[in-house]
């Protein structure tokens, strides 16, 4: 029934025939805009680390703390 850059919402009925709405997040690290990535359902700026070599700190590489 809806969609954003990093999530989508579905509406339907469960096995008991009750209405059900569920929100699903797209995969962490998926590009969602210029220099942005999906992180836990939110489009966030990419974190670049400038040093000897350019590296990217993606939320897809971080362990879930919950």
C-alpha positions in Angstrom: 0.0 0.0 0.0 3.0 2.3 0.3 6.7 2.7 -0.5 9.6 4.9 0.5 13.2 4.9 -0.5 14.1 2.1 1.9 10.9 0.4 3.0 7.5 -0.7 1.7 4.2 -1.5 3.4 1.9 -4.4 2.5 -1.8 -4.8 3.4 -3.6 -8.1 3.3 -5.3 -10.7 5.5 -3.7 -13.3 7.8 -4.7 -17.0 8.0 -7.7 -16.1 10.2 -9.0 -13.5 7.7 -8.0 -10.5 9.9 -6.7 -7.4 8.2 -2.9 -7.1 8.5 -0.5 -4.3 7.6 3.3 -5.0 7.6 6.3 -2.8 6.9 9.4 -4.3 5.4 12.8 -2.6 5.2 15.0 -3.0 2.2 18.5 -4.6 2.7 21.0 -2.4 4.6 23.6 -1.0 2.2 21.3 -0.7 -0.8 21.8 2.6 -2.6 18.8 4.9 -2.2 20.1 8.3 -3.4 23.3 10.2 -4.4 25.9 9.1 -1.8 23.2 7.5 0.4 22.3 4.0 1.5 19.5 2.2 3.3 20.1 1.7 7.0 17.4 0.0 9.0 14.7 1.3 6.7 16.0 4.9 6.5 17.9 6.5 3.6 21.1 7.9 5.2 24.3 9.6 4.0 27.2 7.3 3.3 30.0 7.6 5.8 33.3 8.0 3.9 36.7 7.6 5.7 39.4 9.6 4.0 42.9 8.3 4.7 45.6 6.5 2.8 42.8 4.9 0.8 39.2 5.9 0.4 37.0 3.5 2.4 33.3 3.3 3.0 31.7 2.6 6.3 28.5 0.9 5.3 25.8 0.1 7.9 25.5 -3.3 6.1 28.8 -4.3 7.6 27.8 -3.4 11.2 26.4 -5.9 13.6 22.8 -5.4 14.8 23.0 -4.1 18.4 19.4 -4.9 19.2 
